[in-house]
Amino acid sequence: MLLEKSKDELTDIFMNNLVSTNRGYNYYVDWSNITGYDEFSIEIKAIDILIGLKNDVDFKNEFERLLKKLPKTICIFPLLFGLSKGERDKALKGKYDLTVVSDALGSEDNLSYKFPQATVSLSDVEIEKYYDLFERLGLKNLYQNLIDKSTKDYIIGVLVGMDSNGRKNRGGSAFELACQPIFEEACKKLELTLLTQKQFAVLREYNFTISEDILI
């Protein structure tokens, strides 16, 4: 079974099963997108204190102590529950507001959470609110039962997983790069103008009538 094989053996299996394709290695993971956590390296290391704390009282006490000493720890919460890069950037600027209207049990809660990087302190009431969020999102269970070593490793795994959604864009870009020289050569011979990655509005510059409906 794959779970019983070493990392080197798994790497060999992966490499030996690759086939000829227009996909480069960066198709699988675009590592340039795996960013956004280095600036919180202190908070990420500090929150490791919660790993494996099975006792609920101890867990809550350490959580509260952590947020009192390092209130910016709330800034890594969006990384833990997988907000997109755009949403995380807004969150750190205080422009993203996570609102919980109701939970799976059908409660009528309407709670708002913010994660601004400018946070310098949190009141006891705010800390209690973030603890409630941590618990409801399953992050408490994550730290008590699932993460066994490093928050940083977990965050990188989340970011890699989210980046896989970008494969469709990378595949399209690879196909475009493969086809573009062919079209360039044909347009050169036929004295045609080749437009790539342009919006429809650009066609108006070439005397085409473009409806407003498709410009939205």
C-alpha positions in Angstrom: 0.0 0.0 0.0 1.1 3.6 -0.7 0.8 4.5 3.0 3.5 2.0 3.8 6.0 3.4 1.3 8.8 5.9 2.1 8.9 9.4 0.7 11.6 8.4 -1.8 9.5 5.4 -3.0 6.4 7.6 -3.4 8.4 10.2 -5.4 9.7 7.4 -7.7 6.1 6.2 -8.3 5.0 9.7 -9.1 7.8 10.4 -11.5 7.6 7.1 -13.2 3.9 7.5 -14.0 4.1 11.0 -15.6 3.2 11.0 -19.3 4.1 13.3 -22.1 1.9 16.4 -21.7 1.8 20.2 -22.1 2.0 20.5 -18.3 5.2 21.5 -16.7 6.1 20.8 -13.1 4.6 24.1 -11.9 1.2 22.8 -13.2 0.9 20.6 -10.1 1.8 23.3 -7.6 2.6 26.9 -8.4 4.9 27.5 -5.4 4.9 31.3 -6.0 1.2 31.2 -4.8 2.1 29.5 -1.5 2.6 32.7 0.4 1.1 34.8 3.1 2.3 33.1 6.2 5.9 34.2 6.7 5.0 37.5 8.2 3.2 35.6 11.0 6.0 33.1 11.7 6.1 34.1 15.4 2.3 33.6 15.8 2.4 30.4 13.9 5.1 28.9 16.1 3.3 30.2 19.2 0.0 28.6 18.4 1.7 25.2 18.3 1.3 25.3 22.1 -2.3 24.2 21.5 -1.3 21.0 19.7 -2.4 17.9 21.5 -4.1 19.6 24.5 -6.8 17.1 25.1 -8.2 18.7 28.3 -10.8 21.3 27.3 -10.0 23.6 30.3 -6.3 23.5 29.6 -6.9 24.2 25.9 -9.1 27.2 26.6 -6.7 28.6 29.2 -3.8 28.4 26.8 -5.9 29.8 24.0 -6.8 32.9 26.1 -3.2 33.3 27.3 -2.0 33.2 23.7 -4.4 35.8 22.4 -3.7 38.1 25.3 0.1 38.0 24.7 -0.1 37.8 20.9 -3.4 39.2 19.7 -2.2 39.1 16.1 -2.6 35.4 16.3 -6.1 35.9 15.0 -4.5 36.9 11.7 -3.6 33.3 11.0 -7.1 32.0 11.5 -8.1 32.7 7.9 -5.1 30.5 6.8 -6.3 27.7 9.1 -9.8 27.6 7.7 -8.8 28.2 4.1 -9.8 31.7 2.9 -8.6 32.5 -0.6 -5.6 34.8 -1.0 -7.9 37.8 -2.0 -10.1 37.3 1.0 -7.0 37.0 3.3 -5.6 40.2 2.0 -8.8 42.0 2.6 -9.0 40.4 6.1 -5.6 41.7 7.1 -6.6 45.2 6.0 -9.8 45.0 8.0 -12.0 45.0 4.9 -13.2 41.4 5.1 -15.9 40.5 7.6 -16.7 36.9 8.3 -20.3 36.8 9.4 -21.9 33.6 10.8 -25.7 33.8 10.3 -26.5 30.4 11.7 -24.7 27.2 12.4 -25.5 23.6 11.6 -27.8 23.3 14.6 -30.0 26.0 13.2 -29.3 28.7 15.9 -30.2 32.3 15.0 -26.7 33.6 15.8 -25.5 36.5 13.7 -21.9 37.0 14.7 -19.2 39.1 12.9 -15.5 38.4 13.0 -12.6 40.5 11.8 -8.9 39.6 11.4 -7.1 42.9 10.9 -3.3 42.9 11.0 -3.4 46.2 12.9 -4.9 44.4 16.0 -2.9 45.4 19.1 -5.0 44.1 21.9 -8.2 42.0 22.5 -10.6 42.3 25.3 -11.8 39.3 27.3 -15.1 39.5 25.5 -13.4 39.5 22.1 -11.1 36.6 23.1 -14.2 34.6 24.2 -15.8 35.4 20.9 -12.8 34.1 18.9 -12.6 31.0 21.0 -16.2 30.3 20.2 -15.4 30.7 16.5 -12.3 28.5 16.9 -14.5 25.8 18.4 -17.4 26.1 15.9 -15.1 25.9 12.9 -13.6 22.7 14.1 -10.1 24.2 14.7 -10.2 23.2 18.3 -10.7 19.6 17.2 -8.0 20.1 14.6 -5.4 21.0 17.3 -6.6 18.4 19.8 -6.8 15.4 17.6 -5.4 16.0 14.1 -2.3 18.2 13.9 0.5 16.3 15.6 3.6 18.4 14.8 3.4 21.8 13.2 0.9 24.5 12.4 3.2 25.7 9.6 3.2 22.3 7.9 -0.6 22.3 8.1 -0.9 25.8 6.6 1.4 25.0 3.7 -0.7 21.9 3.1 -3.9 24.0 3.0 -2.3 26.5 0.6 -1.1 23.8 -1.7 -4.5 22.2 -1.7 -6.2 25.5 -2.5 -3.7 26.2 -5.3 -4.7 23.0 -7.1 -7.9 24.9 -8.0 -5.7 27.1 -10.2 -4.7 24.1 -12.4 -7.4 24.9 -14.9 -5.9 28.3 -15.5 -2.4 26.9 -15.7 -3.5 24.3 -18.2 -5.1 26.9 -20.3 -2.0 29.1 -20.2 0.2 26.2 -21.2 -2.1 25.4 -24.2 -2.0 29.1 -25.2 1.8 29.1 -25.1 1.9 26.0 -27.2 -0.5 27.3 -29.9 0.5 31.0 -30.0 3.6 30.5 -32.2 1.5 28.6 -34.8 -1.1 31.4 -35.0 1.6 34.0 -35.1 3.2 32.4 -38.1 -0.1 32.1 -39.8 -1.0 35.7 -39.2 2.3 36.8 -40.4 1.8 35.0 -43.7 -1.7 36.2 -44.1 -1.0 39.7 -42.9 -3.5 39.5 -40.1 -3.4 41.1 -36.6 -3.3 38.6 -33.7 -4.8 39.7 -30.4 -4.2 37.7 -27.3 -5.6 38.1 -23.8 -7.7 41.1 -24.8 -11.1 42.2 -23.7 -13.9 42.5 -26.2 -13.9 46.3 -25.9 -10.5 46.3 -27.7 -12.3 45.2 -30.9 -13.9 48.6 -31.2 -10.5 50.0 -32.0 -10.7 47.8 -35.2 -14.2 49.1 -36.2 -16.1 46.2 -34.8 -19.5 46.8 -33.2 -19.5 45.3 -29.7 -22.7 45.2 -27.6 -22.5 46.6 -24.1 -24.1 43.3 -22.9 -20.9 41.3 -23.3 -18.7 44.0 -21.7 -20.1 43.5 -18.2 
